[in-house]
Amino acid sequence: MTIRTAPRTLAAATAALLALGGLTACSEGRGADADPGRVDVVAAFYPLQFLAERIGGDAVTVTNLAKPGAEPHDLELNPAQVGQVSEAKLVVYLKGFQPAVDEAVDQNAGDRAFDVATVQPLRDAAASNHEHEGGEAAHEEESGGKDPHVWLDPTRLATIGDRLAERLGKADPDHAADYTARAEALHADLEKLDGEFAQGLKTCQRREIVTSHTAFGYLAERYHLEQVGITGLTPEAEPAPQRLAEVAKEAREHQATTIFFETLVSPKVAETVAREVGARTAVLDPIEGAPAEGDYLSAMRANLQTLRTALDCS
């Protein structure tokens, strides 16, 4: 009898240990200093973290699923992060941008998720790039792809913030008025930023921006610029030699003096085109990850100064 029951006893003990380990992982993911009096909010990547923190204030605890310095497109979730999604009072994400997050939300978050892509229609991927034949942007158009980089238009981000305040108010009615007030303050800050961009880019010698990937379609549309993307929406995509030649030709035609690359992606492709056309390179931050210093607003203002220099704006 002892021989028959020993495996069951061992199995039960093992299951208990695994359960304990799972609970520990989840609690470690939330943080030892998590405040039970605050609303747990999970943000899928930095711009959504920025919104949640500005609007939530001291009433929320915000966890960013994307680690600092990592490319959020390729995010893979560990068990602790899946636990965070399942336990959060609100999960803020952008459907279609991070497949691993989409899956975790579908399986664990249910009606506790807020998809910011539902606030305003997203641009078609190919519409975010200067028209050209073939290439990755054409493939994205055929596949019905959407450009997720909506946060690079401050006015769209402001509207998303307004809707986020409403969702936080439903999750935490006691602080609904505070969320609304903070969203209004943020909206004003973003409108001011929009005005700075509109004025700063109003009079420029050039209006074409050559970028390492097509992250800046919303910004270009808002401020009447023309984006020439070396690759499509996937930043790590290797452009074909034909595409590099096309971009170099367009850069020469538009007398581009600067080829832009990003903070989280290798500059090699941008450097190749820059050498080909005799241009310099500069960083234009898509703000997919947290800036090394400051926040979204300061990163956008740094982008504005970079654009003004590159485009010879007066």
BELBEL-V325385 format. One record per residue. N is the residue number from 0. RES is the residue in one letter. SS is DSSP state (~ for helix, > for strand, _ for the rest). PHI is phi as a letter, one per 40 degrees, with the letter a starting at -180 (999 if undefined). OMEGA is omega in degrees with one decimal (none if undefined). Layout:
# BELBEL-V325385
n=N res=RES ss=SS phi=PHI omega=OMEGA
n=N res=RES ss=SS phi=PHI omega=OMEGA
This chain:
# BELBEL-V325385
n=0 res=M ss=_ phi=999 omega=178.5
n=1 res=T ss=~ phi=c omega=-179.4
n=2 res=I ss=~ phi=c omega=-178.1
n=3 res=R ss=~ phi=c omega=-173.5
n=4 res=T ss=~ phi=c omega=-177.1
n=5 res=A ss=~ phi=d omega=179.0
n=6 res=P ss=~ phi=d omega=179.7
n=7 res=R ss=~ phi=c omega=178.5
n=8 res=T ss=~ phi=c omega=178.2
n=9 res=L ss=~ phi=c omega=-179.8
n=10 res=A ss=~ phi=c omega=179.8
n=11 res=A ss=~ phi=c omega=179.4
n=12 res=A ss=~ phi=c omega=179.6
n=13 res=T ss=~ phi=c omega=178.8
n=14 res=A ss=~ phi=c omega=178.9
n=15 res=A ss=~ phi=c omega=179.5
n=16 res=L ss=~ phi=c omega=178.6
n=17 res=L ss=~ phi=c omega=178.7
n=18 res=A ss=~ phi=c omega=178.7
n=19 res=L ss=~ phi=c omega=178.5
n=20 res=G ss=~ phi=c omega=179.1
n=21 res=G ss=~ phi=c omega=177.9
n=22 res=L ss=~ phi=c omega=179.2
n=23 res=T ss=~ phi=c omega=179.8
n=24 res=A ss=~ phi=d omega=-179.4
n=25 res=C ss=~ phi=c omega=-178.4
n=26 res=S ss=~ phi=c omega=177.4
n=27 res=E ss=~ phi=c omega=179.5
n=28 res=G ss=~ phi=c omega=-179.8
n=29 res=R ss=~ phi=c omega=-179.9
n=30 res=G ss=_ phi=h omega=-177.1
n=31 res=A ss=_ phi=c omega=-176.9
n=32 res=D ss=_ phi=b omega=178.6
n=33 res=A ss=_ phi=d omega=-176.8
n=34 res=D ss=_ phi=c omega=-179.0
n=35 res=P ss=_ phi=c omega=178.8
n=36 res=G ss=_ phi=c omega=-179.5
n=37 res=R ss=_ phi=b omega=177.8
n=38 res=V ss=> phi=c omega=177.4
n=39 res=D ss=> phi=c omega=178.1
n=40 res=V ss=> phi=b omega=174.5
n=41 res=V ss=> phi=b omega=176.6
n=42 res=A ss=> phi=b omega=-173.9
n=43 res=A ss=_ phi=c omega=179.5
n=44 res=F ss=_ phi=a omega=-162.9
n=45 res=Y ss=~ phi=d omega=-177.1
n=46 res=P ss=~ phi=d omega=178.1
n=47 res=L ss=~ phi=c omega=172.4
n=48 res=Q ss=~ phi=c omega=178.8
n=49 res=F ss=~ phi=d omega=178.8
n=50 res=L ss=~ phi=d omega=-175.7
n=51 res=A ss=~ phi=c omega=-179.6
n=52 res=E ss=~ phi=c omega=179.9
n=53 res=R ss=~ phi=c omega=-176.6
n=54 res=I ss=~ phi=c omega=-178.5
n=55 res=G ss=~ phi=c omega=-180.0
n=56 res=G ss=~ phi=f omega=-177.3
n=57 res=D ss=~ phi=c omega=178.6
n=58 res=A ss=~ phi=c omega=-176.2
n=59 res=V ss=> phi=b omega=167.5
n=60 res=T ss=> phi=b omega=-173.5
n=61 res=V ss=> phi=b omega=175.1
n=62 res=T ss=> phi=b omega=177.2
n=63 res=N ss=> phi=c omega=-179.0
n=64 res=L ss=_ phi=c omega=-179.2
n=65 res=A ss=_ phi=c omega=-178.0
n=66 res=K ss=_ phi=c omega=178.8
n=67 res=P ss=_ phi=d omega=177.2
n=68 res=G ss=_ phi=g omega=-178.8
n=69 res=A ss=_ phi=b omega=176.9
n=70 res=E ss=_ phi=c omega=-174.7
n=71 res=P ss=~ phi=c omega=178.6
n=72 res=H ss=~ phi=d omega=-170.4
n=73 res=D ss=~ phi=c omega=-175.7
n=74 res=L ss=_ phi=d omega=170.3
n=75 res=E ss=_ phi=b omega=-175.8
n=76 res=L ss=_ phi=c omega=172.3
n=77 res=N ss=_ phi=c omega=-177.2
n=78 res=P ss=~ phi=d omega=179.9
n=79 res=A ss=~ phi=c omega=179.7
n=80 res=Q ss=~ phi=c omega=174.2
n=81 res=V ss=~ phi=c omega=175.8
n=82 res=G ss=~ phi=c omega=177.5
n=83 res=Q ss=~ phi=c omega=178.6
n=84 res=V ss=~ phi=c omega=-177.0
n=85 res=S ss=~ phi=c omega=-176.2
n=86 res=E ss=~ phi=c omega=-174.0
n=87 res=A ss=_ phi=c omega=174.4
n=88 res=K ss=_ phi=c omega=177.7
n=89 res=L ss=> phi=a omega=175.8
n=90 res=V ss=> phi=b omega=-178.5
n=91 res=V ss=> phi=b omega=-175.9
n=92 res=Y ss=> phi=a omega=178.1
n=93 res=L ss=_ phi=b omega=-174.1
n=94 res=K ss=_ phi=c omega=179.6
n=95 res=G ss=_ phi=g omega=-178.6
n=96 res=F ss=_ phi=c omega=-178.1
n=97 res=Q ss=_ phi=b omega=-175.3
n=98 res=P ss=~ phi=d omega=-179.3
n=99 res=A ss=~ phi=c omega=178.0
n=100 res=V ss=~ phi=c omega=177.7
n=101 res=D ss=~ phi=d omega=-178.7
n=102 res=E ss=~ phi=c omega=179.9
n=103 res=A ss=~ phi=c omega=178.8
n=104 res=V ss=~ phi=c omega=-179.2
n=105 res=D ss=~ phi=d omega=-175.0
n=106 res=Q ss=~ phi=c omega=-169.1
n=107 res=N ss=~ phi=b omega=-171.2
n=108 res=A ss=_ phi=b omega=177.4
n=109 res=G ss=~ phi=f omega=-176.9
n=110 res=D ss=~ phi=c omega=175.9
n=111 res=R ss=~ phi=c omega=-177.5
n=112 res=A ss=> phi=b omega=177.0
n=113 res=F ss=> phi=b omega=178.9
n=114 res=D ss=> phi=c omega=-175.9
n=115 res=V ss=~ phi=c omega=177.6
n=116 res=A ss=~ phi=c omega=179.3
n=117 res=T ss=~ phi=c omega=-176.6
n=118 res=V ss=_ phi=c omega=178.0
n=119 res=Q ss=_ phi=b omega=178.8
n=120 res=P ss=_ phi=c omega=177.0
n=121 res=L ss=_ phi=c omega=177.2
n=122 res=R ss=> phi=c omega=170.4
n=123 res=D ss=> phi=c omega=-176.6
n=124 res=A ss=_ phi=d omega=-176.3
n=125 res=A ss=~ phi=c omega=179.3
n=126 res=A ss=~ phi=c omega=-178.7
n=127 res=S ss=~ phi=c omega=-176.9
n=128 res=N ss=_ phi=b omega=173.1
n=129 res=H ss=_ phi=d omega=-175.3
n=130 res=E ss=_ phi=c omega=172.8
n=131 res=H ss=_ phi=a omega=-177.6
n=132 res=E ss=_ phi=c omega=175.3
n=133 res=G ss=_ phi=g omega=176.7
n=134 res=G ss=~ phi=g omega=-174.0
n=135 res=E ss=~ phi=c omega=-179.3
n=136 res=A ss=~ phi=c omega=177.6
n=137 res=A ss=~ phi=c omega=177.8
n=138 res=H ss=~ phi=c omega=179.9
n=139 res=E ss=~ phi=c omega=178.0
n=140 res=E ss=~ phi=c omega=-179.8
n=141 res=E ss=~ phi=c omega=-177.3
n=142 res=S ss=_ phi=c omega=177.4
n=143 res=G ss=_ phi=g omega=-177.8
n=144 res=G ss=_ phi=c omega=178.2
n=145 res=K ss=> phi=b omega=177.3
n=146 res=D ss=> phi=c omega=-176.1
n=147 res=P ss=_ phi=c omega=-167.1
n=148 res=H ss=_ phi=c omega=-173.3
n=149 res=V ss=~ phi=c omega=-176.0
n=150 res=W ss=~ phi=c omega=-179.4
n=151 res=L ss=~ phi=c omega=166.9
n=152 res=D ss=_ phi=b omega=-175.8
n=153 res=P ss=~ phi=d omega=-178.5
n=154 res=T ss=~ phi=c omega=176.3
n=155 res=R ss=~ phi=c omega=178.9
n=156 res=L ss=~ phi=c omega=178.0
n=157 res=A ss=~ phi=c omega=178.9
n=158 res=T ss=~ phi=c omega=175.9
n=159 res=I ss=~ phi=c omega=177.8
n=160 res=G ss=~ phi=c omega=177.9
n=161 res=D ss=~ phi=c omega=-180.0
n=162 res=R ss=~ phi=c omega=177.7
n=163 res=L ss=~ phi=c omega=177.6
n=164 res=A ss=~ phi=c omega=178.0
n=165 res=E ss=~ phi=c omega=-179.9
n=166 res=R ss=~ phi=c omega=176.4
n=167 res=L ss=~ phi=c omega=178.6
n=168 res=G ss=~ phi=c omega=176.5
n=169 res=K ss=~ phi=c omega=179.9
n=170 res=A ss=~ phi=c omega=-175.0
n=171 res=D ss=_ phi=a omega=-174.1
n=172 res=P ss=~ phi=d omega=-177.6
n=173 res=D ss=~ phi=c omega=-178.1
n=174 res=H ss=~ phi=b omega=-175.0
n=175 res=A ss=~ phi=d omega=-178.8
n=176 res=A ss=~ phi=c omega=178.8
n=177 res=D ss=~ phi=c omega=178.8
n=178 res=Y ss=~ phi=c omega=179.5
n=179 res=T ss=~ phi=c omega=-178.9
n=180 res=A ss=~ phi=c omega=-179.8
n=181 res=R ss=~ phi=c omega=176.9
n=182 res=A ss=~ phi=c omega=178.2
n=183 res=E ss=~ phi=c omega=178.0
n=184 res=A ss=~ phi=c omega=177.9
n=185 res=L ss=~ phi=c omega=178.6
n=186 res=H ss=~ phi=d omega=179.0
n=187 res=A ss=~ phi=c omega=177.5
n=188 res=D ss=~ phi=c omega=-178.7
n=189 res=L ss=~ phi=c omega=174.8
n=190 res=E ss=~ phi=c omega=176.5
n=191 res=K ss=~ phi=c omega=177.8
n=192 res=L ss=~ phi=d omega=178.3
n=193 res=D ss=~ phi=d omega=178.6
n=194 res=G ss=~ phi=c omega=177.9
n=195 res=E ss=~ phi=c omega=178.1
n=196 res=F ss=~ phi=c omega=-178.2
n=197 res=A ss=~ phi=c omega=-179.7
n=198 res=Q ss=~ phi=c omega=-176.1
n=199 res=G ss=~ phi=c omega=-177.7
n=200 res=L ss=_ phi=b omega=-175.5
n=201 res=K ss=_ phi=c omega=-175.8
n=202 res=T ss=_ phi=b omega=-178.4
n=203 res=C ss=> phi=b omega=178.3
n=204 res=Q ss=_ phi=c omega=178.5
n=205 res=R ss=_ phi=b omega=178.7
n=206 res=R ss=_ phi=b omega=179.2
n=207 res=E ss=> phi=c omega=175.3
n=208 res=I ss=> phi=b omega=179.5
n=209 res=V ss=> phi=c omega=-172.1
n=210 res=T ss=> phi=b omega=-178.3
n=211 res=S ss=> phi=c omega=168.9
n=212 res=H ss=> phi=a omega=-166.0
n=213 res=T ss=_ phi=c omega=-179.7
n=214 res=A ss=_ phi=c omega=-165.7
n=215 res=F ss=_ phi=b omega=-178.9
n=216 res=G ss=~ phi=c omega=-179.3
n=217 res=Y ss=~ phi=c omega=178.2
n=218 res=L ss=~ phi=c omega=-179.4
n=219 res=A ss=~ phi=c omega=179.5
n=220 res=E ss=~ phi=c omega=-175.8
n=221 res=R ss=~ phi=c omega=-172.5
n=222 res=Y ss=_ phi=b omega=171.3
n=223 res=H ss=_ phi=f omega=173.1
n=224 res=L ss=_ phi=b omega=178.3
n=225 res=E ss=> phi=b omega=-177.3
n=226 res=Q ss=> phi=c omega=172.8
n=227 res=V ss=> phi=b omega=-176.4
n=228 res=G ss=> phi=c omega=177.3
n=229 res=I ss=> phi=c omega=173.5
n=230 res=T ss=> phi=b omega=179.4
n=231 res=G ss=_ phi=c omega=-174.1
n=232 res=L ss=_ phi=c omega=180.0
n=233 res=T ss=_ phi=c omega=-171.1
n=234 res=P ss=_ phi=c omega=-177.5
n=235 res=E ss=_ phi=c omega=-177.1
n=236 res=A ss=_ phi=c omega=178.1
n=237 res=E ss=_ phi=c omega=-179.9
n=238 res=P ss=_ phi=c omega=177.0
n=239 res=A ss=_ phi=c omega=177.6
n=240 res=P ss=~ phi=d omega=178.8
n=241 res=Q ss=~ phi=c omega=-179.8
n=242 res=R ss=~ phi=c omega=177.7
n=243 res=L ss=~ phi=d omega=179.3
n=244 res=A ss=~ phi=c omega=178.8
n=245 res=E ss=~ phi=c omega=-178.4
n=246 res=V ss=~ phi=c omega=178.9
n=247 res=A ss=~ phi=c omega=178.9
n=248 res=K ss=~ phi=c omega=179.6
n=249 res=E ss=~ phi=c omega=179.9
n=250 res=A ss=~ phi=c omega=177.9
n=251 res=R ss=~ phi=c omega=-179.0
n=252 res=E ss=~ phi=d omega=-178.4
n=253 res=H ss=_ phi=c omega=179.3
n=254 res=Q ss=_ phi=f omega=179.2
n=255 res=A ss=_ phi=c omega=178.9
n=256 res=T ss=_ phi=b omega=-175.6
n=257 res=T ss=> phi=b omega=172.4
n=258 res=I ss=> phi=b omega=-173.3
n=259 res=F ss=> phi=c omega=169.5
n=260 res=F ss=> phi=b omega=-170.0
n=261 res=E ss=_ phi=b omega=-176.9
n=262 res=T ss=_ phi=c omega=-172.2
n=263 res=L ss=_ phi=b omega=-174.8
n=264 res=V ss=_ phi=b omega=179.4
n=265 res=S ss=_ phi=d omega=-179.7
n=266 res=P ss=_ phi=c omega=-170.2
n=267 res=K ss=~ phi=d omega=-177.7
n=268 res=V ss=~ phi=c omega=178.7
n=269 res=A ss=~ phi=c omega=179.2
n=270 res=E ss=~ phi=c omega=178.1
n=271 res=T ss=~ phi=c omega=179.4
n=272 res=V ss=~ phi=c omega=-179.6
n=273 res=A ss=~ phi=d omega=178.1
n=274 res=R ss=~ phi=c omega=-177.5
n=275 res=E ss=~ phi=c omega=-174.8
n=276 res=V ss=~ phi=b omega=179.8
n=277 res=G ss=_ phi=g omega=179.6
n=278 res=A ss=_ phi=b omega=174.7
n=279 res=R ss=> phi=c omega=175.2
n=280 res=T ss=> phi=b omega=177.3
n=281 res=A ss=> phi=a omega=179.1
n=282 res=V ss=> phi=c omega=169.1
n=283 res=L ss=_ phi=b omega=-168.1
n=284 res=D ss=_ phi=c omega=174.5
n=285 res=P ss=_ phi=c omega=175.6
n=286 res=I ss=_ phi=f omega=174.0
n=287 res=E ss=_ phi=c omega=175.7
n=288 res=G ss=_ phi=b omega=-178.7
n=289 res=A ss=_ phi=c omega=176.3
n=290 res=P ss=_ phi=c omega=177.9
n=291 res=A ss=_ phi=c omega=176.8
n=292 res=E ss=_ phi=b omega=176.7
n=293 res=G ss=_ phi=g omega=-176.0
n=294 res=D ss=_ phi=b omega=-179.9
n=295 res=Y ss=~ phi=d omega=-175.8
n=296 res=L ss=~ phi=c omega=-179.3
n=297 res=S ss=~ phi=c omega=177.3
n=298 res=A ss=~ phi=c omega=178.0
n=299 res=M ss=~ phi=c omega=178.0
n=300 res=R ss=~ phi=c omega=174.4
n=301 res=A ss=~ phi=c omega=175.3
n=302 res=N ss=~ phi=d omega=-179.4
n=303 res=L ss=~ phi=c omega=179.8
n=304 res=Q ss=~ phi=c omega=177.5
n=305 res=T ss=~ phi=c omega=179.7
n=306 res=L ss=~ phi=c omega=-179.5
n=307 res=R ss=~ phi=c omega=178.7
n=308 res=T ss=~ phi=c omega=-175.9
n=309 res=A ss=~ phi=c omega=-175.4
n=310 res=L ss=_ phi=c omega=-179.6
n=311 res=D ss=_ phi=f omega=-179.0
n=312 res=C ss=> phi=c omega=-178.9
n=313 res=S ss=_ phi=b omega=none
